[in-house]
Amino acid sequence: MIKDKDLVSATGAWECHVIISVERPGLPFSDQLREIEHEFQAYLRDRGDGMTPVFMRWFLSDAANQAQSISKDFNCAMSIVEQPPLDLTKVALWVWLMEDVEVSSLPDGSYSVRHGEYTHLFEGSRCRPGEDSHCATYDMLAATQKMLNEKGGSLIGNCVRTWFFVQNVDVNYGGVVSGRNSLFNECGLTRNTRFIASTGIGGRHADKTATVQMDSYSVIGLHEGQMKMINAPDYLNPTYEYGVAFERATSVDYGDRRHLFISGTASIDNRGEIVWEGDIRHQTLRMLTNVEALLKAAECGWDDVGQMLVYLRDMADAGIVRKMFEERFPDIPYLILLAPVCRPGWLIEMECMAMKPVSTEWAAL
C-alpha cells in the first residue's frame, strides 16, 4: 500500500514523500520486501516526472536477520533500523523524493544531492560497533563535523537534522545525551547559539554491538538567516532546561519554499514535565497540540506536512493511536512504529517534515 504527498514550491518545483506498507502481513519477509520494492519501482515508473529519491529509511521487525536482504541498488542515502511497523508486518519504507536533482555517492559513505546553489548531504545508519553510547555518539558527530569541514561547512552552520536510534534506550540514552553535549560544546553549539533538530528514540542496528546509530541531513550553500530555530514556549520549554541539546524544530528558507523539520515531540509541557502520565489517548492529543504549535510558529499548518513517523513504547496502544490518526490525517502519509521514547513515562512521540511555498531573497532550491 502506497501513500504519498506531493508538495509544490512557489515556482512550481515538486518534492514528495512516499510511505509504502505491506498489505498482507502473513507473508514471509522475503515476499513482503519484494512487494515493497516492486511497488516503489512501479510508483517511480508511473510518475515519470523526473522525481528522484534523495533519502530512504527501511523499518524492519528483526534487523539482525533482515538487513542484509535490503537492496543497495537505490542511488541515494539509505537508513535501515529495527523499528517494527505496528500493523503486524515485517517491513515498511519511507522515501523523500525531489525533482531534477543530481545524486551521487561519496567516498565517506554519505550522499550528495545537488541542485542550483545547494548541496544536500545525507548520512544513513552511521554507527560505531563496540563503543558505548557516549563514545559512539561523540565519534559519529565528530565524523559528521569532519565531513562538513572538508566541504566548507560545519555542524553549527550547515547540519539541519539528526536522528539517533538507540538500542535499549532506557539504558543507553543517557550516553547519547552526554556524548552529544560534549561534542556540541567543542563545536560551539550551545544554548546561546543553536542546536540541531533531532529525534532520539529506541531502535536497533543489525550489528548487536552497535549501541546507537545516526542519520544526518545537512545543506551546503546556506547563508546566515536561512536556517531558523523554531520554538513554541507556551507549550514546550527549551530542551537545555532538562539537560539535552536539540532544537524543537528547524526551518530552512529557500527562494521558493520553506522546509520545516519538527523534532521528536511528546506529551510535554512548558516546564519539561510529562503530561497525562499513563493515558495514551490524552498523551496523543497533547503531542499533536505541541506539534501544531510548532507548525504555527513556522507559519505552517497540517496541510504543509509531507510525512509523519509515530513512535510507541507499548504495541498494545497501536489500535487507539491508529484510529485517532486515521480520523484526523487521512491525507498525510504516516507510519506507527514500535520504538520506546527516551523517557519511560512518555508513551508516544512523533516527528514530521513540512514544506510551504514561499518567495524570499534567497536562491531557490
RAMO-V663323 format. One record per residue. N is the residue number from 1. RES is the residue in three letters. OMEGA is omega in radians with two decimals (NA if undefined). D_LAST is the distance of its C-alpha to the last C-alpha in whole Angstrom. Layout:
BEGIN
n:N res:RES omega:OMEGA d_last:D_LAST
n:N res:RES omega:OMEGA d_last:D_LAST
END
This chain:
BEGIN
n:1 res:MET omega:-3.12 d_last:30
n:2 res:ILE omega:2.92 d_last:26
n:3 res:LYS omega:-3.14 d_last:25
n:4 res:ASP omega:3.12 d_last:21
n:5 res:LYS omega:3.06 d_last:18
n:6 res:ASP omega:3.11 d_last:16
n:7 res:LEU omega:-3.01 d_last:13
n:8 res:VAL omega:-3.11 d_last:12
n:9 res:SER omega:-3.13 d_last:9
n:10 res:ALA omega:3.13 d_last:11
n:11 res:THR omega:3.12 d_last:10
n:12 res:GLY omega:3.08 d_last:11
n:13 res:ALA omega:-3.02 d_last:9
n:14 res:TRP omega:2.80 d_last:10
n:15 res:GLU omega:-2.97 d_last:11
n:16 res:CYS omega:2.96 d_last:14
n:17 res:HIS omega:-3.11 d_last:17
n:18 res:VAL omega:3.01 d_last:20
n:19 res:ILE omega:-3.10 d_last:23
n:20 res:ILE omega:3.11 d_last:26
n:21 res:SER omega:3.12 d_last:30
n:22 res:VAL omega:-3.13 d_last:33
n:23 res:GLU omega:-3.12 d_last:36
n:24 res:ARG omega:-3.01 d_last:39
n:25 res:PRO omega:-3.10 d_last:39
n:26 res:GLY omega:-3.10 d_last:43
n:27 res:LEU omega:2.99 d_last:41
n:28 res:PRO omega:-3.11 d_last:41
n:29 res:PHE omega:-3.08 d_last:38
n:30 res:SER omega:3.12 d_last:38
n:31 res:ASP omega:3.10 d_last:38
n:32 res:GLN omega:3.12 d_last:36
n:33 res:LEU omega:3.14 d_last:33
n:34 res:ARG omega:3.13 d_last:34
n:35 res:GLU omega:-3.14 d_last:33
n:36 res:ILE omega:3.13 d_last:30
n:37 res:GLU omega:-3.13 d_last:29
n:38 res:HIS omega:3.14 d_last:30
n:39 res:GLU omega:-3.12 d_last:28
n:40 res:PHE omega:3.10 d_last:25
n:41 res:GLN omega:3.10 d_last:26
n:42 res:ALA omega:3.12 d_last:27
n:43 res:TYR omega:3.13 d_last:24
n:44 res:LEU omega:3.12 d_last:22
n:45 res:ARG omega:-3.07 d_last:24
n:46 res:ASP omega:3.11 d_last:25
n:47 res:ARG omega:3.09 d_last:21
n:48 res:GLY omega:-3.02 d_last:21
n:49 res:ASP omega:3.08 d_last:17
n:50 res:GLY omega:3.08 d_last:15
n:51 res:MET omega:-3.05 d_last:14
n:52 res:THR omega:3.05 d_last:15
n:53 res:PRO omega:3.08 d_last:16
n:54 res:VAL omega:3.11 d_last:14
n:55 res:PHE omega:3.06 d_last:16
n:56 res:MET omega:3.06 d_last:20
n:57 res:ARG omega:3.07 d_last:23
n:58 res:TRP omega:3.10 d_last:26
n:59 res:PHE omega:-3.03 d_last:29
n:60 res:LEU omega:3.08 d_last:32
n:61 res:SER omega:-3.08 d_last:36
n:62 res:ASP omega:-3.00 d_last:37
n:63 res:ALA omega:-3.08 d_last:35
n:64 res:ALA omega:-3.10 d_last:38
n:65 res:ASN omega:-3.01 d_last:39
n:66 res:GLN omega:-2.97 d_last:36
n:67 res:ALA omega:-3.08 d_last:33
n:68 res:GLN omega:-3.13 d_last:35
n:69 res:SER omega:-3.12 d_last:34
n:70 res:ILE omega:-3.12 d_last:31
n:71 res:SER omega:3.06 d_last:29
n:72 res:LYS omega:-3.06 d_last:27
n:73 res:ASP omega:3.10 d_last:26
n:74 res:PHE omega:-3.07 d_last:23
n:75 res:ASN omega:3.06 d_last:20
n:76 res:CYS omega:3.08 d_last:18
n:77 res:ALA omega:-3.06 d_last:19
n:78 res:MET omega:3.05 d_last:22
n:79 res:SER omega:3.10 d_last:24
n:80 res:ILE omega:-3.08 d_last:27
n:81 res:VAL omega:3.01 d_last:29
n:82 res:GLU omega:3.02 d_last:33
n:83 res:GLN omega:-2.98 d_last:32
n:84 res:PRO omega:3.00 d_last:34
n:85 res:PRO omega:-3.07 d_last:33
n:86 res:LEU omega:3.02 d_last:35
n:87 res:ASP omega:3.12 d_last:36
n:88 res:LEU omega:3.06 d_last:39
n:89 res:THR omega:-3.04 d_last:36
n:90 res:LYS omega:-3.03 d_last:36
n:91 res:VAL omega:3.02 d_last:32
n:92 res:ALA omega:-3.04 d_last:29
n:93 res:LEU omega:2.95 d_last:25
n:94 res:TRP omega:3.12 d_last:22
n:95 res:VAL omega:3.01 d_last:19
n:96 res:TRP omega:-3.13 d_last:15
n:97 res:LEU omega:3.05 d_last:13
n:98 res:MET omega:-3.09 d_last:10
n:99 res:GLU omega:2.97 d_last:10
n:100 res:ASP omega:3.10 d_last:10
n:101 res:VAL omega:3.11 d_last:10
n:102 res:GLU omega:-3.08 d_last:13
n:103 res:VAL omega:3.10 d_last:15
n:104 res:SER omega:3.09 d_last:18
n:105 res:SER omega:-3.12 d_last:20
n:106 res:LEU omega:-3.07 d_last:21
n:107 res:PRO omega:-3.11 d_last:25
n:108 res:ASP omega:3.12 d_last:25
n:109 res:GLY omega:3.09 d_last:24
n:110 res:SER omega:3.10 d_last:20
n:111 res:TYR omega:3.04 d_last:17
n:112 res:SER omega:3.09 d_last:14
n:113 res:VAL omega:-3.01 d_last:11
n:114 res:ARG omega:3.00 d_last:10
n:115 res:HIS omega:3.13 d_last:7
n:116 res:GLY omega:-3.06 d_last:7
n:117 res:GLU omega:-2.98 d_last:8
n:118 res:TYR omega:2.98 d_last:7
n:119 res:THR omega:3.09 d_last:10
n:120 res:HIS omega:-3.11 d_last:10
n:121 res:LEU omega:-3.12 d_last:14
n:122 res:PHE omega:2.97 d_last:16
n:123 res:GLU omega:3.12 d_last:20
n:124 res:GLY omega:3.04 d_last:22
n:125 res:SER omega:2.99 d_last:26
n:126 res:ARG omega:3.13 d_last:27
n:127 res:CYS omega:3.12 d_last:30
n:128 res:ARG omega:-3.10 d_last:33
n:129 res:PRO omega:3.07 d_last:36
n:130 res:GLY omega:-3.13 d_last:40
n:131 res:GLU omega:3.03 d_last:38
n:132 res:ASP omega:-2.98 d_last:39
n:133 res:SER omega:3.08 d_last:36
n:134 res:HIS omega:-3.09 d_last:36
n:135 res:CYS omega:-3.12 d_last:36
n:136 res:ALA omega:3.14 d_last:33
n:137 res:THR omega:3.11 d_last:31
n:138 res:TYR omega:-3.06 d_last:31
n:139 res:ASP omega:3.12 d_last:31
n:140 res:MET omega:3.10 d_last:28
n:141 res:LEU omega:3.08 d_last:26
n:142 res:ALA omega:3.11 d_last:28
n:143 res:ALA omega:3.08 d_last:27
n:144 res:THR omega:3.07 d_last:23
n:145 res:GLN omega:3.13 d_last:23
n:146 res:LYS omega:3.12 d_last:25
n:147 res:MET omega:3.14 d_last:22
n:148 res:LEU omega:3.09 d_last:20
n:149 res:ASN omega:-3.12 d_last:22
n:150 res:GLU omega:-3.14 d_last:22
n:151 res:LYS omega:3.09 d_last:19
n:152 res:GLY omega:-3.12 d_last:19
n:153 res:GLY omega:-3.13 d_last:18
n:154 res:SER omega:3.05 d_last:20
n:155 res:LEU omega:-3.04 d_last:21
n:156 res:ILE omega:-3.07 d_last:21
n:157 res:GLY omega:-2.94 d_last:18
n:158 res:ASN omega:-3.12 d_last:15
n:159 res:CYS omega:-3.05 d_last:17
n:160 res:VAL omega:-2.94 d_last:15
n:161 res:ARG omega:2.99 d_last:17
n:162 res:THR omega:3.01 d_last:21
n:163 res:TRP omega:3.05 d_last:23
n:164 res:PHE omega:3.11 d_last:27
n:165 res:PHE omega:-2.87 d_last:29
n:166 res:VAL omega:3.03 d_last:33
n:167 res:GLN omega:-3.10 d_last:36
n:168 res:ASN omega:-2.98 d_last:39
n:169 res:VAL omega:-3.14 d_last:36
n:170 res:ASP omega:-3.13 d_last:40
n:171 res:VAL omega:-2.93 d_last:41
n:172 res:ASN omega:-3.09 d_last:38
n:173 res:TYR omega:3.12 d_last:35
n:174 res:GLY omega:3.09 d_last:37
n:175 res:GLY omega:3.06 d_last:37
n:176 res:VAL omega:-3.14 d_last:33
n:177 res:VAL omega:-3.08 d_last:33
n:178 res:SER omega:3.10 d_last:35
n:179 res:GLY omega:3.10 d_last:33
n:180 res:ARG omega:3.13 d_last:30
n:181 res:ASN omega:-3.12 d_last:32
n:182 res:SER omega:-3.11 d_last:33
n:183 res:LEU omega:3.13 d_last:30
n:184 res:PHE omega:3.12 d_last:28
n:185 res:ASN omega:3.14 d_last:31
n:186 res:GLU omega:-3.07 d_last:31
n:187 res:CYS omega:3.06 d_last:27
n:188 res:GLY omega:3.07 d_last:28
n:189 res:LEU omega:-3.06 d_last:26
n:190 res:THR omega:3.10 d_last:29
n:191 res:ARG omega:-3.12 d_last:29
n:192 res:ASN omega:3.11 d_last:29
n:193 res:THR omega:3.07 d_last:25
n:194 res:ARG omega:2.92 d_last:23
n:195 res:PHE omega:-3.08 d_last:23
n:196 res:ILE omega:3.04 d_last:21
n:197 res:ALA omega:-3.00 d_last:20
n:198 res:SER omega:2.93 d_last:22
n:199 res:THR omega:3.00 d_last:25
n:200 res:GLY omega:-2.89 d_last:28
n:201 res:ILE omega:3.08 d_last:30
n:202 res:GLY omega:3.12 d_last:33
n:203 res:GLY omega:-3.08 d_last:32
n:204 res:ARG omega:2.98 d_last:34
n:205 res:HIS omega:3.09 d_last:33
n:206 res:ALA omega:3.10 d_last:35
n:207 res:ASP omega:-3.05 d_last:37
n:208 res:LYS omega:3.14 d_last:39
n:209 res:THR omega:3.12 d_last:39
n:210 res:ALA omega:-3.13 d_last:36
n:211 res:THR omega:-3.12 d_last:36
n:212 res:VAL omega:2.99 d_last:32
n:213 res:GLN omega:-3.02 d_last:29
n:214 res:MET omega:2.89 d_last:25
n:215 res:ASP omega:3.09 d_last:22
n:216 res:SER omega:3.10 d_last:19
n:217 res:TYR omega:-3.14 d_last:15
n:218 res:SER omega:3.11 d_last:14
n:219 res:VAL omega:3.02 d_last:11
n:220 res:ILE omega:-3.13 d_last:12
n:221 res:GLY omega:3.12 d_last:10
n:222 res:LEU omega:3.05 d_last:11
n:223 res:HIS omega:3.12 d_last:13
n:224 res:GLU omega:-3.13 d_last:16
n:225 res:GLY omega:3.13 d_last:15
n:226 res:GLN omega:-3.12 d_last:12
n:227 res:MET omega:-3.08 d_last:14
n:228 res:LYS omega:3.07 d_last:17
n:229 res:MET omega:-3.06 d_last:20
n:230 res:ILE omega:-3.13 d_last:21
n:231 res:ASN omega:3.04 d_last:24
n:232 res:ALA omega:-2.94 d_last:27
n:233 res:PRO omega:3.07 d_last:30
n:234 res:ASP omega:-3.07 d_last:32
n:235 res:TYR omega:-3.08 d_last:32
n:236 res:LEU omega:3.11 d_last:31
n:237 res:ASN omega:3.05 d_last:32
n:238 res:PRO omega:-3.06 d_last:30
n:239 res:THR omega:-3.11 d_last:30
n:240 res:TYR omega:-3.14 d_last:32
n:241 res:GLU omega:3.03 d_last:35
n:242 res:TYR omega:2.87 d_last:36
n:243 res:GLY omega:3.12 d_last:35
n:244 res:VAL omega:-2.96 d_last:32
n:245 res:ALA omega:2.96 d_last:28
n:246 res:PHE omega:3.11 d_last:25
n:247 res:GLU omega:3.08 d_last:23
n:248 res:ARG omega:3.10 d_last:24
n:249 res:ALA omega:3.10 d_last:20
n:250 res:THR omega:3.03 d_last:17
n:251 res:SER omega:3.04 d_last:14
n:252 res:VAL omega:3.12 d_last:10
n:253 res:ASP omega:2.99 d_last:9
n:254 res:TYR omega:-3.11 d_last:6
n:255 res:GLY omega:-3.03 d_last:7
n:256 res:ASP omega:-3.08 d_last:7
n:257 res:ARG omega:3.01 d_last:7
n:258 res:ARG omega:2.98 d_last:10
n:259 res:HIS omega:3.09 d_last:10
n:260 res:LEU omega:3.13 d_last:14
n:261 res:PHE omega:3.14 d_last:16
n:262 res:ILE omega:-3.10 d_last:20
n:263 res:SER omega:3.02 d_last:22
n:264 res:GLY omega:-3.00 d_last:25
n:265 res:THR omega:-3.08 d_last:27
n:266 res:ALA omega:3.12 d_last:31
n:267 res:SER omega:-3.05 d_last:34
n:268 res:ILE omega:3.09 d_last:34
n:269 res:ASP omega:-3.06 d_last:35
n:270 res:ASN omega:2.98 d_last:35
n:271 res:ARG omega:-3.13 d_last:37
n:272 res:GLY omega:-3.10 d_last:36
n:273 res:GLU omega:3.04 d_last:39
n:274 res:ILE omega:3.10 d_last:38
n:275 res:VAL omega:3.12 d_last:39
n:276 res:TRP omega:3.10 d_last:41
n:277 res:GLU omega:3.06 d_last:42
n:278 res:GLY omega:-3.05 d_last:44
n:279 res:ASP omega:-3.02 d_last:42
n:280 res:ILE omega:-3.12 d_last:39
n:281 res:ARG omega:-3.10 d_last:39
n:282 res:HIS omega:3.03 d_last:39
n:283 res:GLN omega:3.12 d_last:37
n:284 res:THR omega:3.14 d_last:34
n:285 res:LEU omega:3.13 d_last:34
n:286 res:ARG omega:3.08 d_last:34
n:287 res:MET omega:-3.14 d_last:31
n:288 res:LEU omega:3.06 d_last:29
n:289 res:THR omega:3.13 d_last:30
n:290 res:ASN omega:3.13 d_last:29
n:291 res:VAL omega:3.12 d_last:25
n:292 res:GLU omega:3.10 d_last:25
n:293 res:ALA omega:3.10 d_last:26
n:294 res:LEU omega:3.06 d_last:23
n:295 res:LEU omega:-3.12 d_last:21
n:296 res:LYS omega:3.14 d_last:23
n:297 res:ALA omega:3.09 d_last:22
n:298 res:ALA omega:-3.13 d_last:18
n:299 res:GLU omega:3.08 d_last:19
n:300 res:CYS omega:3.08 d_last:18
n:301 res:GLY omega:-3.12 d_last:21
n:302 res:TRP omega:3.13 d_last:22
n:303 res:ASP omega:3.14 d_last:20
n:304 res:ASP omega:-3.06 d_last:17
n:305 res:VAL omega:-3.11 d_last:18
n:306 res:GLY omega:3.13 d_last:17
n:307 res:GLN omega:3.09 d_last:20
n:308 res:MET omega:3.01 d_last:22
n:309 res:LEU omega:-3.05 d_last:25
n:310 res:VAL omega:-3.05 d_last:28
n:311 res:TYR omega:3.12 d_last:31
n:312 res:LEU omega:3.05 d_last:34
n:313 res:ARG omega:-3.02 d_last:37
n:314 res:ASP omega:-3.11 d_last:40
n:315 res:MET omega:3.13 d_last:40
n:316 res:ALA omega:3.12 d_last:42
n:317 res:ASP omega:-3.01 d_last:40
n:318 res:ALA omega:-3.07 d_last:37
n:319 res:GLY omega:-3.10 d_last:39
n:320 res:ILE omega:3.13 d_last:39
n:321 res:VAL omega:3.13 d_last:35
n:322 res:ARG omega:3.14 d_last:34
n:323 res:LYS omega:3.14 d_last:36
n:324 res:MET omega:-3.12 d_last:35
n:325 res:PHE omega:3.11 d_last:31
n:326 res:GLU omega:-3.11 d_last:32
n:327 res:GLU omega:-3.02 d_last:34
n:328 res:ARG omega:-3.01 d_last:31
n:329 res:PHE omega:-3.10 d_last:28
n:330 res:PRO omega:-3.02 d_last:29
n:331 res:ASP omega:-3.14 d_last:25
n:332 res:ILE omega:3.07 d_last:23
n:333 res:PRO omega:3.09 d_last:23
n:334 res:TYR omega:3.02 d_last:25
n:335 res:LEU omega:3.00 d_last:27
n:336 res:ILE omega:-2.94 d_last:31
n:337 res:LEU omega:3.02 d_last:31
n:338 res:LEU omega:-3.07 d_last:34
n:339 res:ALA omega:-3.11 d_last:33
n:340 res:PRO omega:3.14 d_last:35
n:341 res:VAL omega:-2.97 d_last:34
n:342 res:CYS omega:3.07 d_last:34
n:343 res:ARG omega:-3.00 d_last:37
n:344 res:PRO omega:-3.11 d_last:40
n:345 res:GLY omega:3.07 d_last:40
n:346 res:TRP omega:-3.10 d_last:37
n:347 res:LEU omega:-3.04 d_last:37
n:348 res:ILE omega:3.04 d_last:34
n:349 res:GLU omega:3.05 d_last:30
n:350 res:MET omega:3.00 d_last:27
n:351 res:GLU omega:3.07 d_last:23
n:352 res:CYS omega:3.05 d_last:20
n:353 res:MET omega:-3.13 d_last:16
n:354 res:ALA omega:3.05 d_last:15
n:355 res:MET omega:3.14 d_last:12
n:356 res:LYS omega:3.06 d_last:12
n:357 res:PRO omega:3.05 d_last:11
n:358 res:VAL omega:3.03 d_last:11
n:359 res:SER omega:-3.09 d_last:11
n:360 res:THR omega:3.14 d_last:11
n:361 res:GLU omega:-3.05 d_last:12
n:362 res:TRP omega:3.06 d_last:9
n:363 res:ALA omega:3.12 d_last:7
n:364 res:ALA omega:3.09 d_last:4
n:365 res:LEU omega:NA d_last:0
END
